[in-house]
Amino acid sequence: MAEDGGAATHLSKWRSLNGLPELFQDRVLTKTAEEFAKELSSRGVLTHQSLSGLSLIERYREQGGTGKIIGEIIGSGVEINLI
């Protein structure tokens, strides 16, 4: 995950210095998030619940995700670094 040279790199370095394991990108979670972002955009709303009533963990499991600890941050704005 720490290959972008930005926040992920800094976070990974900090975690390493503090004896914590490196974070990794969950491709299923990324796909779930991208699809949900498109849904929210088309609906013009900000919510953690899909139009069909599914929560994040339900959407993630539906896509085949197996992670135990996941989360989502939802925001809007012109510049993503401000969210």
SERO-4910 file (N, C-alpha, C, O; in steps of 0.05 Angstrom, whole numbers):
BEGIN
 pado doro    nc1    nc2    nc3   cac1   cac2   cac3    cc1    cc2    cc3    oc1    oc2    oc3
  Met    A     16    -24      0      0      0      0     17     25      0      8     46     -9
  Ala    A     41     23      9     58     47     13     73     54    -12     96     64     -9
  Glu    A     62     51    -35     77     57    -59     70     84    -72     83     91    -92
  Asp    A     51     98    -61     43    123    -74     60    147    -67     58    168    -80
  Gly    A     76    145    -46     93    167    -38     79    189    -22     91    209    -14
  Gly    A     53    184    -17     37    204     -2     31    195     26     48    185     40
  Ala    A      6    199     33     -3    192     60      2    163     67     10    157     90
  Ala    A     -3    145     49      0    116     55     29    110     61     35     94     79
  Thr    A     48    123     47     76    118     53     83    128     81     97    114     96
  His    A     74    152     88     80    163    114     67    146    136     80    141    157
  Leu    A     43    137    132     30    121    152     44     94    155     47     85    178
  Ser    A     52     82    133     67     57    135     93     60    150    100     43    167
  Lys    A    108     82    145    133     87    159    127     90    189    142     79    206
  Trp    A    107    106    196    100    110    224     92     83    237    101     78    260
  Arg    A     76     67    224     68     41    235     93     23    239     95     10    260
  Ser    A    111     23    220    135      7    223    152     16    247    162      0    262
  Leu    A    155     42    250    171     53    272    158     46    299    171     46    320
  Asn    A    132     41    299    118     36    324    110      6    326     92     -1    342
  Gly    A    124    -11    311    120    -40    314     93    -50    304     85    -72    312
  Leu    A     81    -36    286     55    -45    276     58    -55    247     76    -47    233
  Pro    A     41    -74    239     43    -85    212     35    -64    191     20    -46    196
  Glu    A     45    -68    167     38    -51    145      9    -55    137     -1    -77    139
  Leu    A     -3    -34    128    -30    -36    118    -29    -46     89     -8    -44     76
  Phe    A    -50    -58     80    -51    -67     52    -78    -59     40    -97    -55     53
  Gln    A    -77    -57     13   -102    -50     -1   -119    -75     -5   -109    -95    -15
  Asp    A   -144    -73      3   -163    -95     -2   -178    -88    -28   -194    -70    -29
  Arg    A   -172   -104    -48   -183    -98    -75   -214   -101    -75   -227    -86    -89
  Val    A   -225   -119    -59   -254   -121    -58   -266    -96    -45   -287    -86    -54
  Leu    A   -253    -87    -24   -263    -63    -10   -261    -39    -29   -279    -22    -30
  Thr    A   -239    -37    -44   -236    -15    -63   -258    -16    -84   -270      5    -91
  Lys    A   -264    -40    -95   -285    -43   -115   -312    -36   -103   -329    -22   -115
  Thr    A   -317    -45    -78   -342    -39    -64   -345     -8    -61   -367      2    -66
  Ala    A   -324      5    -53   -325     34    -49   -329     49    -75   -345     68    -76
  Glu    A   -315     41    -96   -319     54   -122   -347     52   -132   -359     71   -142
  Glu    A   -359     28   -130   -386     24   -139   -406     41   -122   -425     52   -133
  Phe    A   -401     42    -96   -419     57    -79   -416     87    -84   -436    102    -83
  Ala    A   -392     96    -89   -388    125    -95   -404    132   -120   -415    154   -121
  Lys    A   -404    115   -140   -420    120   -165   -449    122   -158   -464    139   -168
  Glu    A   -458    103   -141   -487    103   -133   -494    129   -119   -514    142   -125
  Leu    A   -477    137    -99   -483    162    -84   -483    186   -103   -500    203   -100
  Ser    A   -464    187   -122   -463    209   -140   -488    210   -157   -499    232   -162
  Ser    A   -497    187   -167   -521    187   -184   -546    194   -168   -565    205   -179
  Arg    A   -546    188   -142   -569    194   -125   -568    222   -114   -588    234   -106
  Gly    A   -544    234   -113   -540    261   -103   -544    262    -73   -554    282    -62
  Val    A   -535    241    -59   -538    240    -30   -512    230    -17   -495    219    -31
  Leu    A   -509    235      9   -487    224     25   -500    207     47   -514    218     64
  Thr    A   -495    181     46   -507    163     66   -489    138     67   -475    132     48
  His    A   -491    123     89   -476     98     91   -493     74     82   -483     52     82
  Gln    A   -518     79     75   -536     57     67   -542     59     38   -549     80     27
  Ser    A   -540     36     24   -545     36     -5   -575     39    -10   -591     37      8
  Leu    A   -582     44    -35   -610     47    -43   -625     22    -36   -649     23    -29
  Ser    A   -612     -1    -38   -625    -27    -31   -625    -32     -1   -635    -53      7
  Gly    A   -614    -14     15   -615    -17     44   -591    -31     56   -592    -37     80
  Leu    A   -570    -36     40   -547    -51     50   -527    -32     64   -523    -10     55
  Ser    A   -515    -41     85   -494    -27     99   -467    -33     85   -466    -49     67
  Leu    A   -446    -20     94   -420    -25     83   -412    -54     85   -404    -66     65
  Ile    A   -414    -66    108   -406    -94    112   -423   -112     94   -412   -132     84
  Glu    A   -448   -106     91   -465   -123     74   -457   -120     44   -456   -140     30
  Arg    A   -451    -96     36   -442    -92      8   -416   -106      3   -412   -118    -18
  Tyr    A   -398   -104     22   -371   -116     21   -373   -147     20   -361   -159      3
  Arg    A   -389   -158     37   -392   -188     37   -405   -197     11   -398   -218      0
  Glu    A   -424   -181      1   -438   -188    -24   -418   -190    -47   -422   -206    -66
  Gln    A   -397   -174    -46   -376   -174    -67   -355   -196    -62   -337   -199    -79
  Gly    A   -357   -210    -39   -338   -231    -34   -317   -224    -13   -298   -239     -9
  Gly    A   -319   -200     -1   -300   -191     19   -300   -209     44   -321   -218     53
  Thr    A   -276   -212     55   -273   -229     78   -259   -215    102   -256   -227    123
  Gly    A   -252   -190     98   -239   -175    119   -256   -172    144   -281   -173    142
  Lys    A   -244   -169    167   -259   -168    192   -263   -139    201   -283   -133    214
  Ile    A   -244   -122    196   -246    -94    205   -245    -76    180   -224    -74    167
  Ile    A   -267    -64    174   -268    -45    151   -283    -20    159   -297    -21    179
  Gly    A   -281      1    144   -296     25    150   -297     42    125   -284     37    105
  Glu    A   -314     62    126   -317     80    103   -320    108    114   -332    113    134
  Ile    A   -309    127     98   -312    155    104   -325    167     79   -316    163     57
  Ile    A   -346    181     83   -362    192     61   -361    223     64   -366    234     85
  Gly    A   -354    236     42   -353    265     42   -356    275     14   -356    260     -5
  Ser    A   -359    301     12   -360    313    -15   -345    339    -15   -340    351      6
  Gly    A   -337    347    -38   -322    372    -40   -306    372    -66   -305    352    -80
  Val    A   -295    394    -72   -280    397    -97   -253    384    -95   -243    371   -114
  Glu    A   -240    386    -71   -213    375    -68   -214    352    -48   -222    356    -24
  Ile    A   -206    328    -57   -208    304    -40   -190    307    -15   -196    295      6
  Asn    A   -168    321    -17   -150    324      6   -162    340     29   -151    341     51
  Leu    A   -184    353     24   -198    368     45   -218    352     60   -229    361     80
  Ile    A   -224    328     50   -244    311     63   -231    295     85   -245    279     98
***
